């Protein structure tokens, strides 16, 4: 380059290079409306464990509201000693903490129906990972004084859907956060600006965005999103309810669906693993369709309820190969195969699919999803 | 008479008590937020539980309900709740244990 480059502040808020314009979210499916819909994180093109704020997956039930933080309030009431209303300034004055947690929609992945041309964005793009900053919900609850008979909380959003979910008090008093920032800046509107719940390791839906109300009660509130939706149908026709924890899961992001290996030789197999139960302890890789397995290298930091990056050097001999990854967590849980899951839960659960993902590498180097 | 050691221990215990009290006060209240009045709570408290708790007072008939449905719901859920473009609301009885479950309020 012999010419002067672009000046400073072009633009004041930096954006990716125009050469990266294809690294964007995409709609998960054709839906009746564009407001009750979801978008997928482009996992294949990301590095490390942090999801850039503009690429965090989206799931909205009534669109993204535009909320003035000066007008926003959080009310905490029900079975409490002192029902209180907090402004955003009140919230910001609480003792704060920052934690890196993954967030995953319980609908991430598919029990069946994904095509051969599916990419990692299609198969696993409803997971993202950010550093979240806010106040412990337990600190807020100490302020109102929880009555001993309170067993559940209701969290309600200020969106058009008034999205609401019930959460057991034990989890509310454990590591649950009320957050106002992600990756160093205030929440993005599509992530709940100005205030959201962040329930580590639990299905994303319960991390209620645009949080405006928390009510304490003796029993779960049985909202639409925990009866008609977000329940898991099993073969006898009954449904599992309150299946909160996102169990151990992993996906190889390179090489992965839609990529093309040019030559045989050295490749780094790399991907992401996570568990809602705690830390990932091991990720095994198979290059022969699950016949044999080798442990991969886990990149530090290995944090609980957080994405963990794994890597394994690999020499492709030019023959067809099938890549799989299998995550284990500190509870001893081993990520199951599709068959192991389907044998127990059938194929109609819709939510909470965490089976092992396989990518087929053809002789010409094309990488496709194993259906 | 207390020995120096006893005084020291008593002093440490007192200091611990003061510290514990300070922590308890911290855990109880930071003085944040303002009291939600009954009127404010009534304005925000919109949840309705499975047993009907939380429903506003009132009454209605099927005929009145049909008018409300046609005006507010039918455009997305169909004239008879058959769905398209939004979720189907009726039917599907006996399908939940099948390979093609139809999830509705009724099924």
HADDOCK unambig.tbl for C-alpha pairs under 7 A between the chains (distance, minus, plus):
assign (segid A and resid 32 and name CA) (segid B and resid 85 and name CA) 5.38 0.50 0.50
assign (segid A and resid 32 and name CA) (segid B and resid 86 and name CA) 6.29 0.50 0.50
assign (segid A and resid 82 and name CA) (segid B and resid 35 and name CA) 6.86 0.50 0.50
assign (segid A and resid 83 and name CA) (segid B and resid 35 and name CA) 5.88 0.50 0.50
assign (segid A and resid 83 and name CA) (segid B and resid 36 and name CA) 5.35 0.50 0.50
assign (segid A and resid 84 and name CA) (segid B and resid 33 and name CA) 5.82 0.50 0.50
assign (segid A and resid 84 and name CA) (segid B and resid 34 and name CA) 5.36 0.50 0.50
assign (segid A and resid 84 and name CA) (segid B and resid 35 and name CA) 4.50 0.50 0.50
assign (segid A and resid 84 and name CA) (segid B and resid 36 and name CA) 4.81 0.50 0.50
assign (segid A and resid 85 and name CA) (segid B and resid 33 and name CA) 5.39 0.50 0.50
assign (segid A and resid 85 and name CA) (segid B and resid 34 and name CA) 5.39 0.50 0.50
assign (segid A and resid 85 and name CA) (segid B and resid 35 and name CA) 6.21 0.50 0.50
assign (segid A and resid 85 and name CA) (segid B and resid 36 and name CA) 5.58 0.50 0.50
assign (segid A and resid 86 and name CA) (segid B and resid 33 and name CA) 4.50 0.50 0.50
assign (segid A and resid 86 and name CA) (segid B and resid 34 and name CA) 6.67 0.50 0.50
assign (segid A and resid 87 and name CA) (segid B and resid 33 and name CA) 6.98 0.50 0.50
assign (segid A and resid 90 and name CA) (segid B and resid 32 and name CA) 5.91 0.50 0.50
assign (segid A and resid 90 and name CA) (segid B and resid 33 and name CA) 5.99 0.50 0.50
assign (segid A and resid 142 and name CA) (segid B and resid 27 and name CA) 6.03 0.50 0.50
assign (segid A and resid 142 and name CA) (segid B and resid 28 and name CA) 5.55 0.50 0.50
assign (segid A and resid 142 and name CA) (segid B and resid 29 and name CA) 6.72 0.50 0.50
assign (segid A and resid 143 and name CA) (segid B and resid 28 and name CA) 5.86 0.50 0.50
assign (segid A and resid 143 and name CA) (segid B and resid 29 and name CA) 4.82 0.50 0.50
assign (segid A and resid 143 and name CA) (segid B and resid 30 and name CA) 6.74 0.50 0.50
assign (segid A and resid 221 and name CA) (segid B and resid 49 and name CA) 5.34 0.50 0.50
assign (segid A and resid 222 and name CA) (segid B and resid 49 and name CA) 6.31 0.50 0.50
assign (segid A and resid 222 and name CA) (segid B and resid 50 and name CA) 6.09 0.50 0.50
assign (segid A and resid 235 and name CA) (segid B and resid 97 and name CA) 5.42 0.50 0.50
assign (segid A and resid 236 and name CA) (segid B and resid 97 and name CA) 5.05 0.50 0.50
assign (segid A and resid 237 and name CA) (segid B and resid 96 and name CA) 4.50 0.50 0.50
assign (segid A and resid 237 and name CA) (segid B and resid 97 and name CA) 3.84 0.50 0.50
